[in-house]
Amino acid sequence: MNNQHPKDPLHGITLENILTELVEYYGWNKLGRIINIRCFNNDPSIKSSLQFLRRTPWARNKVEDLYLRYKEKT
């Protein structure tokens, strides 16, 4: 029996790296329009966004999905 799981495309990439790349590519304003969460729209910072995303699974999933779509384009 084969117990191997499909390879996770996010394996080895930290949430901080994901967020930093997205902010560099889109900027805070566009990122806040794409994913409408307060930490992207009101006084955004990497630190506050990471705190929110680490404790809010639905928001983290949206960021990770956007990152995967972004990586497909580049």
Distance bins in CASP14 RR format, pairs under 12 A and 6 or more apart:
PFRMAT RR
TARGET T0000
AUTHOR 0000-0000-0000
RMODE 2
METHOD distances of the structure
MODEL  1
5 11 0 0 0 0 0 1 0 0 0 0 0
8 64 0 0 0 0 0 1 0 0 0 0 0
8 68 0 0 0 0 0 1 0 0 0 0 0
9 18 0 0 0 0 0 1 0 0 0 0 0
9 64 0 0 0 0 1 0 0 0 0 0 0
9 65 0 0 0 0 0 1 0 0 0 0 0
9 67 0 0 0 0 1 0 0 0 0 0 0
9 68 1 0 0 1 0 0 0 0 0 0 0
9 69 0 0 0 0 0 1 0 0 0 0 0
9 70 0 0 0 0 0 1 0 0 0 0 0
9 71 1 0 0 1 0 0 0 0 0 0 0
9 72 0 0 0 0 1 0 0 0 0 0 0
10 17 0 0 0 0 1 0 0 0 0 0 0
10 18 1 0 0 1 0 0 0 0 0 0 0
10 60 0 0 0 0 0 1 0 0 0 0 0
10 61 0 0 0 0 0 1 0 0 0 0 0
10 63 0 0 0 0 0 1 0 0 0 0 0
10 64 1 0 0 1 0 0 0 0 0 0 0
10 65 0 0 0 0 0 1 0 0 0 0 0
10 66 0 0 0 0 0 1 0 0 0 0 0
10 67 1 0 0 1 0 0 0 0 0 0 0
10 68 1 0 0 1 0 0 0 0 0 0 0
10 71 0 0 0 0 1 0 0 0 0 0 0
11 64 0 0 0 0 0 1 0 0 0 0 0
12 18 0 0 0 0 0 1 0 0 0 0 0
13 19 0 0 0 0 0 1 0 0 0 0 0
13 20 0 0 0 0 0 1 0 0 0 0 0
13 21 0 0 0 0 1 0 0 0 0 0 0
13 22 0 0 0 0 0 1 0 0 0 0 0
13 63 0 0 0 0 0 1 0 0 0 0 0
13 64 0 0 0 0 1 0 0 0 0 0 0
13 67 0 0 0 0 1 0 0 0 0 0 0
13 68 0 0 0 0 0 1 0 0 0 0 0
13 71 0 0 0 0 1 0 0 0 0 0 0
14 20 0 0 0 0 1 0 0 0 0 0 0
14 21 0 0 0 0 0 1 0 0 0 0 0
14 46 0 0 0 0 0 1 0 0 0 0 0
14 50 0 0 0 0 1 0 0 0 0 0 0
14 53 0 0 0 0 0 1 0 0 0 0 0
14 54 0 0 0 0 0 1 0 0 0 0 0
14 64 0 0 0 0 0 1 0 0 0 0 0
14 67 0 0 0 0 0 1 0 0 0 0 0
15 21 0 0 0 0 0 1 0 0 0 0 0
15 22 0 0 0 0 0 1 0 0 0 0 0
15 46 0 0 0 0 1 0 0 0 0 0 0
15 47 0 0 0 0 0 1 0 0 0 0 0
15 49 0 0 0 0 1 0 0 0 0 0 0
15 50 1 0 0 1 0 0 0 0 0 0 0
15 51 0 0 0 0 0 1 0 0 0 0 0
15 52 0 0 0 0 0 1 0 0 0 0 0
15 53 1 0 0 1 0 0 0 0 0 0 0
15 54 1 0 0 1 0 0 0 0 0 0 0
15 55 0 0 0 0 0 1 0 0 0 0 0
15 56 0 0 0 0 0 1 0 0 0 0 0
15 57 0 0 0 0 0 1 0 0 0 0 0
15 59 0 0 0 0 0 1 0 0 0 0 0
15 60 1 0 0 1 0 0 0 0 0 0 0
15 61 0 0 0 0 0 1 0 0 0 0 0
15 63 1 0 0 1 0 0 0 0 0 0 0
15 64 0 0 0 0 1 0 0 0 0 0 0
15 67 0 0 0 0 1 0 0 0 0 0 0
16 22 0 0 0 0 0 1 0 0 0 0 0
16 23 0 0 0 0 0 1 0 0 0 0 0
16 45 0 0 0 0 0 1 0 0 0 0 0
16 46 1 0 0 1 0 0 0 0 0 0 0
16 47 0 0 0 0 1 0 0 0 0 0 0
16 49 0 0 0 0 1 0 0 0 0 0 0
16 50 1 0 1 0 0 0 0 0 0 0 0
16 51 0 0 0 0 0 1 0 0 0 0 0
16 53 0 0 0 0 1 0 0 0 0 0 0
16 54 0 0 0 0 1 0 0 0 0 0 0
16 63 0 0 0 0 0 1 0 0 0 0 0
16 67 0 0 0 0 0 1 0 0 0 0 0
17 23 0 0 0 0 0 1 0 0 0 0 0
17 24 0 0 0 0 0 1 0 0 0 0 0
17 46 0 0 0 0 0 1 0 0 0 0 0
17 50 0 0 0 0 0 1 0 0 0 0 0
17 63 0 0 0 0 0 1 0 0 0 0 0
17 64 0 0 0 0 0 1 0 0 0 0 0
17 67 0 0 0 0 1 0 0 0 0 0 0
17 71 0 0 0 0 0 1 0 0 0 0 0
18 24 0 0 0 0 0 1 0 0 0 0 0
18 25 0 0 0 0 0 1 0 0 0 0 0
18 31 0 0 0 0 0 1 0 0 0 0 0
18 46 0 0 0 0 0 1 0 0 0 0 0
18 49 0 0 0 0 0 1 0 0 0 0 0
18 50 0 0 0 0 1 0 0 0 0 0 0
18 53 0 0 0 0 1 0 0 0 0 0 0
18 54 0 0 0 0 0 1 0 0 0 0 0
18 60 0 0 0 0 1 0 0 0 0 0 0
18 61 0 0 0 0 0 1 0 0 0 0 0
18 62 0 0 0 0 0 1 0 0 0 0 0
18 63 1 0 0 1 0 0 0 0 0 0 0
18 64 1 0 0 1 0 0 0 0 0 0 0
18 65 0 0 0 0 0 1 0 0 0 0 0
18 66 0 0 0 0 1 0 0 0 0 0 0
18 67 1 0 1 0 0 0 0 0 0 0 0
18 68 0 0 0 0 1 0 0 0 0 0 0
18 70 0 0 0 0 1 0 0 0 0 0 0
18 71 0 0 0 0 1 0 0 0 0 0 0
19 25 0 0 0 0 0 1 0 0 0 0 0
19 26 0 0 0 0 0 1 0 0 0 0 0
19 27 0 0 0 0 0 1 0 0 0 0 0
19 28 0 0 0 0 0 1 0 0 0 0 0
19 31 0 0 0 0 1 0 0 0 0 0 0
19 35 0 0 0 0 0 1 0 0 0 0 0
19 37 0 0 0 0 0 1 0 0 0 0 0
19 39 0 0 0 0 0 1 0 0 0 0 0
19 40 0 0 0 0 1 0 0 0 0 0 0
19 44 0 0 0 0 0 1 0 0 0 0 0
19 45 0 0 0 0 0 1 0 0 0 0 0
19 46 1 0 0 1 0 0 0 0 0 0 0
19 47 0 0 0 0 0 1 0 0 0 0 0
19 48 0 0 0 0 0 1 0 0 0 0 0
19 49 1 0 1 0 0 0 0 0 0 0 0
19 50 1 0 0 1 0 0 0 0 0 0 0
19 51 0 0 0 0 0 1 0 0 0 0 0
19 52 0 0 0 0 0 1 0 0 0 0 0
19 53 1 0 0 1 0 0 0 0 0 0 0
19 54 0 0 0 0 0 1 0 0 0 0 0
19 59 0 0 0 0 0 1 0 0 0 0 0
19 60 0 0 0 0 1 0 0 0 0 0 0
19 62 0 0 0 0 0 1 0 0 0 0 0
19 63 1 0 0 1 0 0 0 0 0 0 0
19 64 0 0 0 0 0 1 0 0 0 0 0
19 66 0 0 0 0 0 1 0 0 0 0 0
19 67 0 0 0 0 1 0 0 0 0 0 0
19 70 0 0 0 0 0 1 0 0 0 0 0
20 26 0 0 0 0 0 1 0 0 0 0 0
20 27 0 0 0 0 0 1 0 0 0 0 0
20 28 0 0 0 0 0 1 0 0 0 0 0
20 31 0 0 0 0 0 1 0 0 0 0 0
20 45 0 0 0 0 0 1 0 0 0 0 0
20 46 1 0 0 1 0 0 0 0 0 0 0
20 47 0 0 0 0 0 1 0 0 0 0 0
20 49 0 0 0 0 0 1 0 0 0 0 0
20 50 0 0 0 0 1 0 0 0 0 0 0
20 63 0 0 0 0 0 1 0 0 0 0 0
20 67 0 0 0 0 0 1 0 0 0 0 0
21 27 0 0 0 0 0 1 0 0 0 0 0
21 31 0 0 0 0 0 1 0 0 0 0 0
21 46 0 0 0 0 0 1 0 0 0 0 0
21 63 0 0 0 0 0 1 0 0 0 0 0
21 64 0 0 0 0 0 1 0 0 0 0 0
21 66 0 0 0 0 0 1 0 0 0 0 0
21 67 1 0 0 1 0 0 0 0 0 0 0
21 68 0 0 0 0 0 1 0 0 0 0 0
21 70 1 0 0 1 0 0 0 0 0 0 0
21 71 0 0 0 0 1 0 0 0 0 0 0
21 74 0 0 0 0 1 0 0 0 0 0 0
22 28 0 0 0 0 1 0 0 0 0 0 0
22 30 0 0 0 0 1 0 0 0 0 0 0
22 31 1 0 1 0 0 0 0 0 0 0 0
22 32 0 0 0 0 0 1 0 0 0 0 0
22 34 0 0 0 0 1 0 0 0 0 0 0
22 35 0 0 0 0 1 0 0 0 0 0 0
22 40 0 0 0 0 1 0 0 0 0 0 0
22 44 0 0 0 0 0 1 0 0 0 0 0
22 46 0 0 0 0 0 1 0 0 0 0 0
22 49 0 0 0 0 1 0 0 0 0 0 0
22 53 0 0 0 0 0 1 0 0 0 0 0
22 62 0 0 0 0 0 1 0 0 0 0 0
22 63 1 0 0 1 0 0 0 0 0 0 0
22 64 0 0 0 0 0 1 0 0 0 0 0
22 65 0 0 0 0 0 1 0 0 0 0 0
22 66 1 0 0 1 0 0 0 0 0 0 0
22 67 1 0 0 1 0 0 0 0 0 0 0
22 68 0 0 0 0 0 1 0 0 0 0 0
22 69 0 0 0 0 0 1 0 0 0 0 0
22 70 1 0 0 1 0 0 0 0 0 0 0
22 71 0 0 0 0 0 1 0 0 0 0 0
22 74 0 0 0 0 0 1 0 0 0 0 0
23 29 0 0 0 0 0 1 0 0 0 0 0
23 30 0 0 0 0 1 0 0 0 0 0 0
23 31 1 0 0 1 0 0 0 0 0 0 0
23 32 0 0 0 0 0 1 0 0 0 0 0
23 34 0 0 0 0 0 1 0 0 0 0 0
23 35 0 0 0 0 0 1 0 0 0 0 0
23 39 0 0 0 0 0 1 0 0 0 0 0
23 40 0 0 0 0 1 0 0 0 0 0 0
23 44 0 0 0 0 1 0 0 0 0 0 0
23 45 0 0 0 0 1 0 0 0 0 0 0
23 46 1 0 0 1 0 0 0 0 0 0 0
23 49 0 0 0 0 1 0 0 0 0 0 0
23 50 0 0 0 0 0 1 0 0 0 0 0
23 63 0 0 0 0 0 1 0 0 0 0 0
23 66 0 0 0 0 0 1 0 0 0 0 0
23 67 0 0 0 0 0 1 0 0 0 0 0
23 70 0 0 0 0 0 1 0 0 0 0 0
24 30 0 0 0 0 0 1 0 0 0 0 0
24 31 0 0 0 0 0 1 0 0 0 0 0
24 46 0 0 0 0 0 1 0 0 0 0 0
24 67 0 0 0 0 0 1 0 0 0 0 0
24 70 0 0 0 0 0 1 0 0 0 0 0
24 74 0 0 0 0 0 1 0 0 0 0 0
25 31 0 0 0 0 1 0 0 0 0 0 0
25 34 0 0 0 0 0 1 0 0 0 0 0
25 66 0 0 0 0 1 0 0 0 0 0 0
25 67 0 0 0 0 1 0 0 0 0 0 0
25 69 0 0 0 0 0 1 0 0 0 0 0
25 70 1 0 0 1 0 0 0 0 0 0 0
25 71 0 0 0 0 0 1 0 0 0 0 0
25 73 0 0 0 0 1 0 0 0 0 0 0
25 74 0 0 0 0 1 0 0 0 0 0 0
26 32 0 0 0 0 1 0 0 0 0 0 0
26 33 0 0 0 0 1 0 0 0 0 0 0
26 34 1 0 0 1 0 0 0 0 0 0 0
26 35 0 0 0 0 1 0 0 0 0 0 0
26 40 0 0 0 0 1 0 0 0 0 0 0
26 44 0 0 0 0 0 1 0 0 0 0 0
26 63 0 0 0 0 0 1 0 0 0 0 0
26 66 0 0 0 0 1 0 0 0 0 0 0
26 67 0 0 0 0 0 1 0 0 0 0 0
26 69 0 0 0 0 0 1 0 0 0 0 0
26 70 0 0 0 0 1 0 0 0 0 0 0
26 73 0 0 0 0 0 1 0 0 0 0 0
27 33 0 0 0 0 0 1 0 0 0 0 0
27 34 0 0 0 0 1 0 0 0 0 0 0
27 35 0 0 0 0 0 1 0 0 0 0 0
27 40 0 0 0 0 1 0 0 0 0 0 0
27 41 0 0 0 0 0 1 0 0 0 0 0
27 44 0 0 0 0 1 0 0 0 0 0 0
27 46 0 0 0 0 0 1 0 0 0 0 0
27 49 0 0 0 0 0 1 0 0 0 0 0
27 70 0 0 0 0 0 1 0 0 0 0 0
28 34 0 0 0 0 0 1 0 0 0 0 0
28 35 0 0 0 0 0 1 0 0 0 0 0
28 37 0 0 0 0 0 1 0 0 0 0 0
28 39 0 0 0 0 1 0 0 0 0 0 0
28 40 1 0 0 1 0 0 0 0 0 0 0
28 41 1 0 0 1 0 0 0 0 0 0 0
28 42 0 0 0 0 0 1 0 0 0 0 0
28 43 0 0 0 0 1 0 0 0 0 0 0
28 44 1 0 1 0 0 0 0 0 0 0 0
28 45 0 0 0 0 1 0 0 0 0 0 0
28 46 0 0 0 0 0 1 0 0 0 0 0
28 48 0 0 0 0 0 1 0 0 0 0 0
28 49 0 0 0 0 1 0 0 0 0 0 0
29 35 0 0 0 0 0 1 0 0 0 0 0
29 36 0 0 0 0 0 1 0 0 0 0 0
29 40 0 0 0 0 1 0 0 0 0 0 0
29 41 0 0 0 0 1 0 0 0 0 0 0
29 42 0 0 0 0 0 1 0 0 0 0 0
29 44 0 0 0 0 1 0 0 0 0 0 0
30 36 0 0 0 0 0 1 0 0 0 0 0
30 40 0 0 0 0 1 0 0 0 0 0 0
30 41 0 0 0 0 0 1 0 0 0 0 0
30 44 0 0 0 0 0 1 0 0 0 0 0
30 66 0 0 0 0 0 1 0 0 0 0 0
30 70 0 0 0 0 0 1 0 0 0 0 0
31 37 0 0 0 0 1 0 0 0 0 0 0
31 39 0 0 0 0 0 1 0 0 0 0 0
31 40 1 0 1 0 0 0 0 0 0 0 0
31 41 0 0 0 0 1 0 0 0 0 0 0
31 44 0 0 0 0 1 0 0 0 0 0 0
31 46 0 0 0 0 0 1 0 0 0 0 0
31 49 0 0 0 0 1 0 0 0 0 0 0
31 53 0 0 0 0 0 1 0 0 0 0 0
31 59 0 0 0 0 0 1 0 0 0 0 0
31 62 0 0 0 0 0 1 0 0 0 0 0
31 63 0 0 0 0 1 0 0 0 0 0 0
31 66 0 0 0 0 1 0 0 0 0 0 0
31 67 0 0 0 0 0 1 0 0 0 0 0
31 70 0 0 0 0 0 1 0 0 0 0 0
32 38 0 0 0 0 1 0 0 0 0 0 0
32 39 0 0 0 0 1 0 0 0 0 0 0
32 40 1 1 0 0 0 0 0 0 0 0 0
32 41 1 0 1 0 0 0 0 0 0 0 0
32 42 0 0 0 0 1 0 0 0 0 0 0
32 44 1 0 0 1 0 0 0 0 0 0 0
32 49 0 0 0 0 0 1 0 0 0 0 0
32 59 0 0 0 0 0 1 0 0 0 0 0
32 62 0 0 0 0 0 1 0 0 0 0 0
32 63 0 0 0 0 0 1 0 0 0 0 0
32 66 0 0 0 0 0 1 0 0 0 0 0
33 40 0 0 0 0 1 0 0 0 0 0 0
33 41 0 0 0 0 1 0 0 0 0 0 0
33 66 0 0 0 0 0 1 0 0 0 0 0
34 40 0 0 0 0 1 0 0 0 0 0 0
34 41 0 0 0 0 0 1 0 0 0 0 0
34 62 0 0 0 0 1 0 0 0 0 0 0
34 63 0 0 0 0 1 0 0 0 0 0 0
34 65 0 0 0 0 0 1 0 0 0 0 0
34 66 1 0 0 1 0 0 0 0 0 0 0
34 67 0 0 0 0 0 1 0 0 0 0 0
34 69 0 0 0 0 1 0 0 0 0 0 0
34 70 0 0 0 0 1 0 0 0 0 0 0
35 41 0 0 0 0 1 0 0 0 0 0 0
35 44 0 0 0 0 0 1 0 0 0 0 0
35 49 0 0 0 0 0 1 0 0 0 0 0
35 52 0 0 0 0 0 1 0 0 0 0 0
35 53 0 0 0 0 0 1 0 0 0 0 0
35 56 0 0 0 0 0 1 0 0 0 0 0
35 58 0 0 0 0 0 1 0 0 0 0 0
35 59 1 0 0 1 0 0 0 0 0 0 0
35 60 0 0 0 0 0 1 0 0 0 0 0
35 61 0 0 0 0 0 1 0 0 0 0 0
35 62 1 0 1 0 0 0 0 0 0 0 0
35 63 1 0 0 1 0 0 0 0 0 0 0
35 64 0 0 0 0 0 1 0 0 0 0 0
35 65 0 0 0 0 1 0 0 0 0 0 0
35 66 1 0 0 1 0 0 0 0 0 0 0
35 67 0 0 0 0 0 1 0 0 0 0 0
35 69 0 0 0 0 0 1 0 0 0 0 0
35 70 0 0 0 0 0 1 0 0 0 0 0
36 42 0 0 0 0 0 1 0 0 0 0 0
36 59 0 0 0 0 0 1 0 0 0 0 0
36 62 0 0 0 0 1 0 0 0 0 0 0
37 44 0 0 0 0 1 0 0 0 0 0 0
37 48 0 0 0 0 0 1 0 0 0 0 0
37 49 0 0 0 0 1 0 0 0 0 0 0
37 52 1 0 0 1 0 0 0 0 0 0 0
37 53 0 0 0 0 1 0 0 0 0 0 0
37 56 0 0 0 0 1 0 0 0 0 0 0
37 58 0 0 0 0 1 0 0 0 0 0 0
37 59 1 0 1 0 0 0 0 0 0 0 0
37 60 0 0 0 0 0 1 0 0 0 0 0
37 61 0 0 0 0 0 1 0 0 0 0 0
37 62 1 0 0 1 0 0 0 0 0 0 0
37 63 0 0 0 0 1 0 0 0 0 0 0
37 66 0 0 0 0 0 1 0 0 0 0 0
38 44 0 0 0 0 1 0 0 0 0 0 0
38 48 0 0 0 0 1 0 0 0 0 0 0
38 49 0 0 0 0 1 0 0 0 0 0 0
38 52 1 0 0 1 0 0 0 0 0 0 0
38 53 0 0 0 0 0 1 0 0 0 0 0
38 56 0 0 0 0 0 1 0 0 0 0 0
38 59 0 0 0 0 1 0 0 0 0 0 0
39 45 0 0 0 0 1 0 0 0 0 0 0
39 46 0 0 0 0 1 0 0 0 0 0 0
39 47 0 0 0 0 1 0 0 0 0 0 0
39 48 1 0 1 0 0 0 0 0 0 0 0
39 49 1 0 1 0 0 0 0 0 0 0 0
39 50 0 0 0 0 1 0 0 0 0 0 0
39 51 0 0 0 0 1 0 0 0 0 0 0
39 52 1 0 1 0 0 0 0 0 0 0 0
39 53 1 0 0 1 0 0 0 0 0 0 0
39 54 0 0 0 0 0 1 0 0 0 0 0
39 55 0 0 0 0 0 1 0 0 0 0 0
39 56 0 0 0 0 1 0 0 0 0 0 0
39 59 0 0 0 0 1 0 0 0 0 0 0
39 60 0 0 0 0 0 1 0 0 0 0 0
39 62 0 0 0 0 0 1 0 0 0 0 0
39 63 0 0 0 0 0 1 0 0 0 0 0
40 46 0 0 0 0 0 1 0 0 0 0 0
40 48 0 0 0 0 1 0 0 0 0 0 0
40 49 1 0 0 1 0 0 0 0 0 0 0
40 50 0 0 0 0 0 1 0 0 0 0 0
40 52 0 0 0 0 1 0 0 0 0 0 0
40 53 0 0 0 0 1 0 0 0 0 0 0
40 59 0 0 0 0 1 0 0 0 0 0 0
40 62 0 0 0 0 0 1 0 0 0 0 0
40 63 0 0 0 0 1 0 0 0 0 0 0
40 66 0 0 0 0 0 1 0 0 0 0 0
41 48 0 0 0 0 0 1 0 0 0 0 0
41 49 0 0 0 0 0 1 0 0 0 0 0
41 52 0 0 0 0 0 1 0 0 0 0 0
42 48 0 0 0 0 1 0 0 0 0 0 0
42 49 0 0 0 0 0 1 0 0 0 0 0
42 52 0 0 0 0 0 1 0 0 0 0 0
43 49 0 0 0 0 0 1 0 0 0 0 0
44 50 0 0 0 0 0 1 0 0 0 0 0
44 52 0 0 0 0 0 1 0 0 0 0 0
44 53 0 0 0 0 0 1 0 0 0 0 0
45 51 0 0 0 0 1 0 0 0 0 0 0
45 52 0 0 0 0 0 1 0 0 0 0 0
46 52 0 0 0 0 0 1 0 0 0 0 0
46 53 0 0 0 0 0 1 0 0 0 0 0
47 53 0 0 0 0 0 1 0 0 0 0 0
47 54 0 0 0 0 0 1 0 0 0 0 0
48 54 0 0 0 0 0 1 0 0 0 0 0
48 55 0 0 0 0 0 1 0 0 0 0 0
49 55 0 0 0 0 0 1 0 0 0 0 0
49 56 0 0 0 0 0 1 0 0 0 0 0
49 59 0 0 0 0 1 0 0 0 0 0 0
49 60 0 0 0 0 0 1 0 0 0 0 0
49 63 0 0 0 0 1 0 0 0 0 0 0
50 56 0 0 0 0 0 1 0 0 0 0 0
50 59 0 0 0 0 0 1 0 0 0 0 0
50 60 0 0 0 0 1 0 0 0 0 0 0
50 63 0 0 0 0 0 1 0 0 0 0 0
51 59 0 0 0 0 0 1 0 0 0 0 0
51 60 0 0 0 0 0 1 0 0 0 0 0
52 58 0 0 0 0 0 1 0 0 0 0 0
52 59 1 0 0 1 0 0 0 0 0 0 0
52 60 0 0 0 0 1 0 0 0 0 0 0
52 62 0 0 0 0 0 1 0 0 0 0 0
52 63 0 0 0 0 0 1 0 0 0 0 0
53 59 1 0 1 0 0 0 0 0 0 0 0
53 60 1 0 1 0 0 0 0 0 0 0 0
53 61 0 0 0 0 1 0 0 0 0 0 0
53 62 0 0 0 0 1 0 0 0 0 0 0
53 63 1 0 1 0 0 0 0 0 0 0 0
53 64 0 0 0 0 1 0 0 0 0 0 0
53 66 0 0 0 0 0 1 0 0 0 0 0
53 67 0 0 0 0 0 1 0 0 0 0 0
54 60 1 0 0 1 0 0 0 0 0 0 0
54 63 0 0 0 0 0 1 0 0 0 0 0
56 62 0 0 0 0 1 0 0 0 0 0 0
56 63 0 0 0 0 1 0 0 0 0 0 0
57 63 0 0 0 0 0 1 0 0 0 0 0
57 64 0 0 0 0 0 1 0 0 0 0 0
58 64 0 0 0 0 0 1 0 0 0 0 0
58 65 0 0 0 0 0 1 0 0 0 0 0
59 65 0 0 0 0 0 1 0 0 0 0 0
59 66 0 0 0 0 0 1 0 0 0 0 0
60 66 0 0 0 0 0 1 0 0 0 0 0
60 67 0 0 0 0 0 1 0 0 0 0 0
61 67 0 0 0 0 0 1 0 0 0 0 0
61 68 0 0 0 0 0 1 0 0 0 0 0
62 68 0 0 0 0 0 1 0 0 0 0 0
62 69 0 0 0 0 0 1 0 0 0 0 0
63 69 0 0 0 0 0 1 0 0 0 0 0
63 70 0 0 0 0 0 1 0 0 0 0 0
64 70 0 0 0 0 0 1 0 0 0 0 0
64 71 0 0 0 0 0 1 0 0 0 0 0
65 71 0 0 0 0 0 1 0 0 0 0 0
65 72 0 0 0 0 0 1 0 0 0 0 0
66 72 0 0 0 0 0 1 0 0 0 0 0
66 73 0 0 0 0 0 1 0 0 0 0 0
67 73 0 0 0 0 0 1 0 0 0 0 0
67 74 0 0 0 0 0 1 0 0 0 0 0
68 74 0 0 0 0 0 1 0 0 0 0 0
END
